[in-house]
C-alpha cells in the first residue's frame, strides 16, 4: 500500500526518525528535529551524495557560515526578490499567503500581482479562513530570517536561504585552490532558512532545512563532460517544456534532440537519477521536468527538476540548472572583484580592439596611494562601460566617477595569449529533507490485514544495518549477542541489540525501521551439536533465514553491505 | 618551532583550510569558512568523536533546529543571563566590551558591575581606543542573535547559543526512544551562535561556531560507569580548585581523593583526554582545570575544562561538567511536563506521605473537557507547592490558580514500587573549531633555516591521506598514478593527484598540509627490471622511503591508516 503521509509521520515520530520541534513548548510550524534513527539516515544520504560528487567526480567540499551580511544577498538578488505575497486578516490579524487564498479560482495563482489578488478577494468574496474577517492589502514579505551582526542595528545579517552563495562568495579562494583551472566542482551541505508565512506539508516545506548543493564552474564554451560516454545510453523519463509530455529517451538522445541544453547538464541530470535510485527512490515514481519558459530564471540556460511521486503529488526534490554566468557576474559586479577565468589560446592571436586606458599622469596627483588601484579598475573596463564620456569605477568599496581627464579609449593591435571568460555554473541542488522523506515514503509498506509495517530501505541508507537478538538474555546467549554487537557496531555498521519481547516482536520492530538483516543467537549457538557456534541471519525483504558462523557475522554483514546477495550465503 | 598564530592562519588561508568569511565584501569579524582541506579535517574530528561516543559508548545522536523560540532560552536562562557588558564611545559610537577596556587595572575585570566599570573609566581616564572619545554608560548586551519566526514580530526567535538545549527539549522523546531507561547518552554536533561585541583571537572566539556536545542523563544516586575500571589507572594532569596547582594522578586517585566529584564525571574527563590525544593534541600541552568556586555555575556539582597551550596561552577547548538536575528541572518547570525518571525499588516499600489530591467532583463542572488534565496537573504537585492554601497548575499553556475547593492535602500510607527522580546531566561539551585550531597548532613545525613547514597531523584527522605523483606526466606514469588515485580516493581515503613541479616541491606541498604519505610512480615502475610494478612510498615524519607493489598500494594505505607502522613495510 502506498504511504499516507500522516501514518508515515506518526511512525517517524514514534520510532525516532523525526520529531516536530519544540513540542514541549507547543511546537513551531515548519520545524522538525532529526531523532536518533533520522539523524543516521540523514547522514547516510549525505555520505551517498559525497561518494558520488567527492569520491567519483573528485569535487571539493566547503562549509561556510549561515549568517551572512546583507551585501551577499543584495548581489544574489534575495534582498529584492526572495518574497511571497502576504495578506493579513483585518479582524484577527492572522497572516496568510495571498496566492494560497485564491487557489481553485485561478490555475496559476502565483503569477497574480498584489493588485489582482486584492481584486480577487473582493470578486470571489474570499474571507479569513480562521475568523471570516476581511482580508487586507497584499504586500511582499521577504522570506529571509533577518538579524543583526554585532551590537546595534548597524550591520544587518540574514540567515542564508541557500548554501550556494557561500560557494560563490568564496569563488576566488576556490579558483586559486584549484590552481586557476576549470572545470571546478564544489559541494556544500548544511542548513538553509526560509521564513515561510504559513508552512504546511510536513517535511516538504520547512522553515529551517538542509541542502546538498553542487556548483560546477565550467568554461562557457566547453559544456562537455569527460565521463559522458559512460552513461550516454542510459534512459531518462523527461517532461520537456516544449511538449509538456512525458517521454523516455537516452541521455545522448536528449542532448542530440536539444531537449537538454548540453552534455554536462545532461550528465548531472542522469547522475541525480543514479544517486536517488541508489538510495531507494522508486524509478517508476521519478521523472525530470523541465522548467516552463515563464518559470525559468531569466539568466538560466536550462533547468530541470527531479520530481518524485509522493502522497502530496509530484514533488520537486532536486533541481539541476545551467545558471550561465549569472552568479559570478553578479558577485563580480557587487564586490568589484575580477572573477573571470583566463583561457589560453593554443597559439597567440593578433587582434585589433578598442581599450580603456588610464591617464596615469592625471591619476597620481588626484588619488595618491590609490592611483594604482584606480588605474587597474579603469583598465578592467571595456569601451562599452563608457557612458556619456564618463565611467564609474569601484575602488576599496567607493564608487568614483571619472571623465576624459582620467582615461581615454584607444584603438590597439595586440598579440593576445588568451581571453577572459566568466565561468558558467551547473548546479545540482538537493533538498536533503525532501529526499529523506521521499526515501521513507517509497520504502513504506503497510499490510492492513496483518497490521504490519515494513520499511524497505536500501541498506546503504538504512539507519540500523543489523538487529542482534539473544533468544533469551541468559545462559550465555546474551554474551554471544553482545560480542557480535560490539564487533559490528564499533567497526561502524550501526547495530541494535534487543533482548526483550518475543523474537517475532523484535523482527517486527526492526522491519518497521527498515533494518535489512537480523541475527538471532539461540541455544543451538551454545550447545554441542552440528550448529554449535552458528547464529541465524534473517533477510528483511524475503524473510529468508540462514545459519552462519557467529565468528563470521561481522564479515558477512560487511559483504552484504557491499552488495553480496543474501541468497548466496 | 612553536606555532605563531598569524603564520598558521596565513598557511590555513593559502592552502584552503580556513578562509575569513565574506572577504570579497570586506569580511565580518569572528566568522570563518572551512575550505576544502579544513572541511575534511573538521569532518574527521567529528568522526573521531562519533567513534568514541556513538561507537564505543553506544550513545544516540540527534540533529535539532538552530532557530529556537524564546521559551527555550527563557527556561535555559540565556534570555536573562547570556550577556556581556557593553559601552559605546560617546563620540564615534564604536561599541566595546566594557570589561576589556579596564584590563590591566583589575585582575578579574569580568566580575565588575556596570557601575564599577563606569567609575573605573573615569578613575583611570580610559577613553575610546579608536578616537579618544569618552566611553558612555555600561549596559548588558545579550549575545544571542535575535530574529522573528514567521511574519511580524509576534514570535521572537533566537539562534541557539549551544546545541545542548536541542537535546534537553527533546528529552521526553529521547527517554521514550531509550525505553525509559537510564543512563541515556545523547550527542549532537552542529552550529551555535554568539553575537560577540568585538570578536578577537581568530578561531578561538567565533560568532558562528561548531560544537560537539554530549549530554549523558544518569540516575542521581548512581554516578558510576561500567567501563571505569578499564581506565582507572590512567593518568591525568589536573588543576583542582582547592590548590590551584598542577598535579598528576590516576583517574582512580582523583575520585578517591575527592578531586573529581564522581566516577562517571572522571571517566569522561579521561575520555576527553583520549579523544584529544588520539587526534594529535600534545599531552604535554594539555591539562584539566577545575572551575574555581566563583566561576562554577551555582547548580553544577563539578566542572572541568580541558585546556591546551596555544600561542594565545592556555585555552579551554572542552568543558566536562556535572550539571546536576538543573537542565531538566528548568524545562520541566517552564514546559509543565514531567521529566522525571521512575526508579523501581528491588522490593516495593511501604511509605507514609502527604499527597496533593484533586477534588474531581469540583473540577468536572468547572473545567469540562479539561478536567482530567487539570486533575493530573494537581496530582503531579507535592504538598510543598501549596502556598497560602493555593496552588497554580499549568494546563495547555495556561496558568490556573486553584484553592481548597479543587484540591486537598491528604496523608496516605502506600506501597510504592519505586520513586521518581530527576536525572542528572554529565556534559562533555566540545568546541569543534577550537579543537580544529589546536590540532593545527600542535601539528605545526616550521624550520626557519630551511624555510620549510610540516604539519604533523595524526593520520586519523589528516585531510589528505596520500599524495600520488607521476614523476613525469607521460610514458604511462600518469596512467599508473591516476589508477592508484582512483582506487584509493573512491574507496574513501582522500587522495591528491599532483603532476606538476619537481618531486621535492610536491613533497613540500603535501608536508605543508599534513599528508602522512606520498606515492611516486617513476620509470622503474613501468620499465623491465627488478622494480617493475613497484612505486615509492614516503613517510612524512621520518622522510623514509620504501618500494611497494603498485597493485598493493590501496591495501597498504588502509593498513597504515589502521595503525600499522611505516617501518614494518
Interface residues (C-beta under 8 A of the other chain):
Chain A: X16 X19 X21 X22 X23 X24 X25 X26 X28 X29 X31 X32 X33 X34 X35 X36 X38 X39 X40 X42 X51 X55 X56 X58 X60 X61 X62 X63 X64 X65 X66 X67 X68 X69 X71 X72 X86 X95 X141 X145 X146 X147 X148 X149 X150 X151 X152 X155 X157 X159 X166 X169 X170 X172 X173 X174 X177 X191 X193 X195 X196 X197 X198 X207 X208 X331 X334 X335 X337 X397 X489 X490 X492
Chain B: X13 X16 X19 X21 X22 X23 X24 X25 X26 X28 X29 X31 X32 X33 X34 X35 X36 X38 X39 X40 X42 X51 X55 X56 X58 X60 X61 X62 X63 X64 X65 X66 X67 X68 X69 X71 X72 X86 X88 X95 X141 X145 X146 X147 X148 X149 X150 X151 X152 X155 X157 X159 X166 X169 X170 X172 X173 X174 X177 X191 X193 X195 X196 X197 X198 X207 X208 X331 X334 X335 X337 X397 X489 X490 X492
